[in-house]
Amino acid sequence: MFRNFRGKTAVLTISSFNYYEWNNYPVFKSFLDSSMKVIENKKIENLIIDVRYNRGGSQYPSIYLLQHLMDKPFTYYSKAEFEGKTDKMYGEEIIYPFENRFKGKVYFLIDGNGNSTTGHFMSLVKAHNLGTIIGEELGSNQFCTAGQTLFRLSNTKLVVSSANNTHVSTATKLPDEIGILPDYYVSQSIDDYLNKVDAVKNYTLKLIRK
């Protein structure tokens, strides 16, 4: 994760939500708190949040980021089911946004590598109209499974992983058969990759300048 500033525009890259409350979640909180403080001090007007290549992780950092963006209370999960569950988990209750949330314009960069928790996060971004989404169709949506049970096929000996948990965000009105779609579809060409040209971010910066 890193932050970069161009005039009144900030680029905040969230490359992973793999920060758990029993392990390294405080690291994410510290990074985001310090980043948002700098954004506030610099009076940033346009915030680009880049979640490309983010394969997901815990709901804790996803919710924490949403608390910096939402303008009203929200619930993260509409359903969270897994073996041994006896009580509500974090995200099933009402979550309140921070008073010092970011109030400028927000732009989200997505791609087909965004999975798991990234689908939950972006589904709520889409459902609550938190900003403009740019890039390719996300590799996930509001319905994301988790956990795994491994099976070895008897003939080929291939190992198959089957999810054993179900987690669905509250953006249940979005279609289940496709990933979260961008407002502006922008794709990287092979030449862009080879020449290290970020077509998606460049398009977003041009959009902001308009």
C-alpha positions in Angstrom: 0.0 0.0 0.0 1.2 3.5 -0.7 0.0 7.0 -1.1 0.8 9.6 -3.7 -0.4 13.2 -4.1 -0.8 15.3 -7.2 -2.1 18.8 -6.4 -5.6 18.3 -4.9 -5.8 14.7 -5.9 -4.6 11.7 -3.7 -4.0 8.2 -4.9 -4.6 5.6 -2.1 -3.6 2.0 -3.1 -5.2 -0.8 -1.1 -3.5 -3.9 -2.5 -4.9 -6.3 0.1 -7.6 -6.6 2.8 -5.6 -9.5 4.3 -5.4 -7.9 7.8 -7.1 -9.8 10.6 -8.2 -8.6 14.0 -6.2 -11.4 15.7 -3.0 -10.5 13.8 -2.1 -7.5 11.8 -5.3 -5.4 11.5 -3.7 -2.6 13.6 -1.1 -2.1 10.9 -3.9 -1.4 8.4 -5.7 1.0 10.8 -2.5 2.9 11.4 -1.7 3.2 7.7 -5.2 4.4 6.8 -5.5 6.8 9.8 -2.2 8.4 8.9 -3.1 8.6 5.2 -6.5 10.1 5.9 -4.9 12.6 8.2 -2.5 13.8 5.5 -5.4 13.9 3.0 -7.3 16.1 5.4 -4.3 18.4 6.1 -3.6 18.8 2.4 -7.3 19.6 1.7 -7.5 16.9 -0.9 -10.6 17.3 -3.1 -10.3 14.1 -5.2 -9.4 10.7 -3.8 -8.5 7.8 -6.0 -8.8 4.4 -4.3 -7.0 1.7 -6.2 -8.1 -1.8 -5.3 -6.8 -3.5 -8.4 -5.0 -6.9 -7.8 -6.7 -7.0 -4.3 -7.5 -10.6 -3.7 -9.5 -9.9 -0.5 -9.1 -10.9 3.1 -10.9 -9.8 6.3 -14.0 -7.7 6.6 -12.4 -5.5 9.3 -10.2 -3.4 7.0 -12.9 -3.2 4.4 -15.4 -1.9 6.9 -12.8 0.5 8.3 -12.2 2.0 4.9 -16.0 2.3 4.3 -16.3 4.2 7.6 -14.1 6.9 6.1 -16.3 7.2 3.1 -19.9 6.5 4.1 -22.2 9.4 5.0 -24.7 7.3 7.0 -24.9 4.2 9.1 -24.7 0.9 7.2 -24.7 -2.9 7.6 -21.9 -4.8 5.9 -23.3 -8.4 5.8 -26.9 -9.5 4.9 -25.8 -13.1 5.5 -22.8 -14.8 7.1 -23.0 -18.5 7.5 -20.4 -21.0 8.6 -20.1 -24.1 10.7 -20.0 -23.5 14.5 -21.4 -20.0 14.3 -23.5 -19.1 17.4 -23.7 -15.4 17.3 -23.6 -12.4 15.0 -20.2 -11.7 13.5 -18.6 -8.3 13.0 -20.4 -6.6 10.0 -23.9 -8.0 10.7 -24.7 -5.1 13.0 -25.1 -1.4 12.2 -21.7 0.3 11.5 -21.4 4.1 12.0 -19.2 6.3 9.7 -16.5 8.5 11.2 -17.4 12.1 11.8 -14.2 13.2 10.0 -14.9 11.1 6.9 -13.6 12.1 3.5 -16.2 14.5 1.9 -14.7 15.1 -1.5 -15.1 13.1 -4.8 -14.0 9.5 -4.8 -12.8 7.4 -7.7 -12.4 3.6 -7.5 -10.0 1.6 -9.8 -11.0 -2.1 -10.2 -10.0 -5.1 -12.3 -10.7 -8.8 -12.8 -8.3 -9.8 -10.0 -10.5 -8.3 -7.3 -11.9 -11.2 -5.3 -13.5 -12.1 -2.0 -13.7 -9.2 0.4 -13.0 -6.8 -2.5 -16.3 -7.9 -4.0 -18.1 -7.1 -0.7 -16.4 -3.7 -0.5 -17.1 -2.7 -4.1 -20.6 -3.9 -4.0 -21.3 -1.5 -1.2 -19.5 1.3 -3.0 -21.8 0.6 -6.0 -25.0 0.2 -4.0 -24.4 3.4 -2.0 -23.0 5.5 -4.9 -19.9 6.4 -3.1 -18.0 7.4 -6.2 -17.0 6.8 -9.8 -15.8 3.3 -10.7 -13.2 2.9 -13.5 -11.5 -0.2 -15.0 -12.6 -3.7 -15.8 -15.3 -5.9 -14.5 -14.4 -7.0 -10.9 -13.6 -10.7 -10.4 -16.3 -10.9 -7.6 -19.4 -9.3 -6.3 -21.6 -9.1 -3.2 -21.9 -12.9 -2.9 -18.5 -14.3 -1.9 -17.6 -17.6 -0.3 -14.8 -18.3 2.1 -12.9 -21.0 3.9 -12.2 -24.3 2.1 -12.5 -28.1 2.3 -10.1 -30.0 0.2 -11.0 -33.1 -1.8 -8.7 -35.4 -3.7 -10.3 -37.0 -6.8 -9.9 -40.8 -6.8 -8.8 -41.3 -10.4 -6.8 -38.2 -11.4 -5.6 -37.5 -7.8 -6.3 -33.8 -8.5 -7.0 -31.7 -5.3 -10.2 -29.7 -5.5 -11.0 -26.9 -3.1 -14.6 -26.2 -2.1 -15.7 -23.2 -0.1 -17.5 -24.0 3.1 -18.6 -20.5 4.3 -21.1 -18.1 2.8 -20.8 -14.3 3.1 -23.1 -11.9 1.3 -23.0 -8.1 1.6 -26.1 -6.0 2.0 -25.9 -5.0 -1.7 -28.4 -7.7 -2.5 -30.1 -5.9 -5.4 -27.0 -6.2 -7.6 -27.0 -9.1 -10.1 -25.4 -12.3 -8.9 -24.2 -13.5 -12.3 -21.6 -10.8 -13.0 -18.9 -9.0 -11.1 -19.2 -5.4 -10.1 -19.2 -3.3 -13.2 -17.3 0.0 -13.7 -19.0 3.2 -14.7 -16.2 3.7 -17.2 -14.7 0.6 -18.8 -10.9 1.0 -19.4 -8.5 -1.9 -20.1 -4.8 -2.2 -20.2 -3.4 -3.2 -23.6 -0.3 -5.4 -23.9 1.7 -2.4 -25.0 0.6 -0.5 -21.9 1.8 -3.3 -19.7 5.1 -3.6 -21.5 5.7 0.2 -21.4 4.5 0.4 -17.8 1.7 2.8 -18.8 -1.2 2.8 -16.3 -4.1 3.4 -18.7 -6.7 3.1 -16.0 -5.1 5.6 -13.6 -4.3 8.0 -16.5 -7.9 7.9 -17.7 -9.0 8.7 -14.1 -6.7 11.7 -13.8 -7.9 13.0 -17.1 -11.5 12.5 -15.9 -10.7 14.6 -12.8 -9.1 17.4 -14.8 -12.3 17.7 -16.9 
